[in-house]
Amino acid sequence: MKNFTPKFDQLVREIVAINQAWKVSDELSLNLGNSLKDLKNRLQVRLLRSYAPQEVCLELDTTTESEELLYSLRLLHPIDNRCYAEHLPVRVAEELLSIEELQQWTSTE
């Protein structure tokens, strides 16, 4: 079976679109919220596994107000004037990624 990895910019655009759909779904009280959030998280993991650390890295976000700690997926080269591929909760990253992946892909800058 052939391994299909979408182009980097296509994957980033999909993550952004799904994140926006998830937020609209929440505002409209639709029952799609959790499914869209899970899809976004899995696409973010796919982005990291396919393109980190050459194109994207995890960066702890200390400026966004949130109930939990968040990583930003920092793009090393902006796409559509965007420098991040949204947020990934640290808790979710720790569930979906190995310790080695987290260590390799987390920016210390």
N, C-alpha and C positions, 0 to 999 in steps of 0.2 A: 504494500500500500504506500502510495506516495505521500510524503509529508508536505502539507500545505501551510506555509507561514505567510500571512498577509504582509504587504509592504508596511514598513514602519509608520508612514504618515497615514495610511488607510486605517490602521489599527488605532492610532491616536484619535482620529476623527470619530471612529465607532465608539470609543470609550466616552468621549465628550458628548456625543449624541445620546447615548444610553443614560449617562448621568443626568442630562437635561430631562429626558423622558421620565426618569425615576422621580425627579423633583416635581414635575408637573403631575404625575400620578399621585404623589403624596398630597399635593394641594387639592386635587379633585377627589380625594378619598377613594381612589380606585384600588382594587386588590392586586395590582401589578407591582407594587412597590418593592416587595421582597425579592421577587423574581428578577426584576431589573437591576436591583442592587447586587444580587449574586452574580448576574451576568457581567456587570461592570467589573466586579472584583476579579472574576475569572479571566476576563480579557486583560486586565492590568497584570495579572500573573503571567499570562501568555506574552504580553509585551516585554516584561522583565526577562523571562526565560529565553526569549528570542533575541533581545537586543541589548540587554545589560551586560557589561557596564559601558559599552562603546557609545550607545545612543541615549540611554536613560539610566537614572539611578534613584534610589530612595533617599529622601531627605526628611528628617523629622520636622514637622511643621509646628513651630512654637508661637505662631501669630494668630492662627485661626481659632476662634472660640468653638469649643466642642465638648461634649460630655466625655469623650475618650481621646486618647492620644492618636494622632494621625501622622501618616507619612504622606508627603507629596511625591508624585512620580515626576522628577525633574528631567525635562528634556534637555539634552546637551546642545541641541540645535533647534531653535523654535520652529514650530509648524503653525502656519496661519497666525502669526504673532502670539502664539501661545507657548509659554515656557513650562507648563505642567500638564500632565495627563491625569488631572483630578487627584482626589485624596483616596488613600487606602488606610482604613483603621489599622493601627499597630496590632491589635488583637487578631484581625483577619489575616494580616501578613504572617503572623506567627503560626496561625493554623495552616495556611496554605503553602508556606515556603519553609525550606529547611534552614537550620541555623547557619549552615555554610553559605547558602544563597543570601540570607540577610546580611551576613558579615561582608560578603563580596560586593554587594550592591548598595550598601548604605554609605552615603556620603558623609565624610567627617569634616567637611568644610564649614 
